[in-house]
Amino acid sequence: MKVTPFLMFEGRAEEAMTFYCETIPESRVVDVTRYRAGEDGPEGTVKLARASIGGTEVMIFDSPVHHAFTFTPSISLFVDCSSEAELERIVEALAKDGAFLMPTGNYGFSRRFAWLNDRFGVSWQINLP
């Protein structure tokens, strides 16, 4: 058995996946299947992709259907960083056009921690243990 996070976007999957792979160390796109002409989604958008984000496989796709919901901070991607500089770089990138739920600080359970929603609405907890 395997459990894999699955992120659904509406036309921005490629942009988000590229951004995450550029921002989080040890990340890469594993494979991408795109919608072709005549299929449900707009041609060229992500039908299904797999990315390894910090070593965790994540499935990503562009929904051809508009939904009345998006991401919620009730579930988030938790990243343990190896240095304060790495934490600051990741937080700065993810915060651009996003919104903090907890700004970077020492909350007692961690030396440095931030919780934010990125510009795509995905929630991240960035931690320096």
C-alpha positions as CSV (number, residue, x, y, z in Angstrom):
1,M,0.0,0.0,0.0
2,K,1.1,3.5,-0.7
3,V,-0.4,6.9,0.2
4,T,0.3,9.8,-2.1
5,P,-0.7,13.5,-1.7
6,F,-2.8,14.6,-4.7
7,L,-3.0,18.3,-5.7
8,M,-5.8,19.5,-8.0
9,F,-5.5,22.8,-9.9
10,E,-7.6,24.5,-12.5
11,G,-5.1,25.4,-15.2
12,R,-2.1,26.2,-13.0
13,A,-0.7,22.7,-12.3
14,E,2.4,23.1,-14.5
15,E,3.2,26.5,-13.0
16,A,2.8,25.2,-9.4
17,M,4.8,22.0,-10.1
18,T,7.6,23.9,-11.6
19,F,7.6,26.4,-8.8
20,Y,7.7,23.7,-6.1
21,C,10.5,21.8,-7.8
22,E,12.6,25.0,-8.1
23,T,11.8,26.0,-4.5
24,I,12.1,22.8,-2.4
25,P,15.5,21.1,-2.4
26,E,15.7,17.5,-3.7
27,S,12.6,18.0,-5.9
28,R,12.0,17.1,-9.5
29,V,9.2,16.3,-12.0
30,V,9.0,12.6,-12.4
31,D,6.5,12.4,-15.4
32,V,3.8,14.4,-17.0
33,T,0.8,13.4,-19.2
34,R,-1.0,16.2,-20.9
35,Y,-4.5,16.5,-22.3
36,R,-4.6,16.1,-26.0
37,A,-7.0,17.7,-28.5
38,G,-10.5,16.3,-28.0
39,E,-10.0,15.2,-24.4
40,D,-11.8,16.6,-21.4
41,G,-9.2,19.2,-20.4
42,P,-7.7,22.1,-22.4
43,E,-5.0,20.8,-24.8
44,G,-1.5,20.8,-23.2
45,T,-2.6,21.2,-19.6
46,V,-1.6,18.6,-17.0
47,K,-3.8,15.5,-17.2
48,L,-1.7,13.8,-14.6
49,A,1.8,14.4,-13.3
50,R,4.0,13.0,-10.6
51,A,6.7,15.1,-8.9
52,S,9.1,14.3,-6.1
53,I,8.9,17.3,-3.8
54,G,11.6,17.0,-1.2
55,G,11.7,13.3,-1.8
56,T,7.9,12.8,-1.3
57,E,5.9,11.8,-4.4
58,V,3.0,14.1,-5.1
59,M,0.4,13.6,-7.9
60,I,-0.7,16.8,-9.6
61,F,-3.4,17.6,-12.2
62,D,-5.5,20.3,-13.8
63,S,-9.2,19.6,-13.4
64,P,-11.2,20.1,-16.5
65,V,-14.2,20.8,-14.2
66,H,-14.6,24.0,-12.2
67,H,-15.1,23.2,-8.5
68,A,-16.6,25.3,-5.7
69,F,-13.7,24.5,-3.5
70,T,-9.9,24.8,-3.5
71,F,-7.2,24.0,-1.0
72,T,-7.6,24.4,2.8
73,P,-4.9,24.9,5.4
74,S,-6.5,21.9,7.3
75,I,-4.0,19.8,5.3
76,S,-0.5,21.1,4.5
77,L,2.9,20.0,3.3
78,F,5.3,20.0,6.2
79,V,9.0,20.7,5.3
80,D,11.9,20.2,7.7
81,C,14.8,22.4,6.7
82,S,18.5,21.8,7.3
83,S,19.4,25.4,8.0
84,E,17.9,28.8,8.8
85,A,19.1,30.2,5.4
86,E,17.2,27.3,3.7
87,L,14.1,28.0,5.7
88,E,14.2,31.7,4.9
89,R,14.7,31.1,1.2
90,I,11.8,28.7,1.0
91,V,9.5,30.9,3.1
92,E,10.3,33.9,1.0
93,A,9.6,32.1,-2.2
94,L,6.3,30.5,-1.0
95,A,5.1,33.7,0.6
96,K,5.3,35.8,-2.6
97,D,1.7,36.5,-3.4
98,G,0.6,34.1,-0.7
99,A,-0.6,34.7,2.9
100,F,0.9,33.8,6.3
101,L,-1.1,31.8,8.8
102,M,1.8,32.0,11.2
103,P,4.7,34.3,10.3
104,T,8.3,33.0,10.7
105,G,9.2,32.9,14.4
106,N,10.1,30.8,17.4
107,Y,6.9,29.2,18.7
108,G,8.6,27.0,21.3
109,F,8.2,23.7,19.4
110,S,10.7,24.8,16.8
111,R,13.7,27.1,16.5
112,R,12.1,28.7,13.4
113,F,8.7,27.9,11.9
114,A,6.3,29.5,9.4
115,W,2.9,28.4,8.1
116,L,1.6,29.9,5.0
117,N,-0.6,29.5,1.9
118,D,1.2,30.0,-1.3
119,R,-0.1,31.8,-4.4
120,F,-1.9,28.6,-5.5
121,G,-3.7,28.2,-2.2
122,V,-1.5,25.2,-1.1
123,S,-0.7,25.3,2.6
124,W,2.9,24.8,3.8
125,Q,4.5,24.4,7.2
126,I,8.2,25.2,7.0
127,N,10.2,24.1,10.0
128,L,13.7,24.3,11.4
129,P,13.8,21.5,14.0
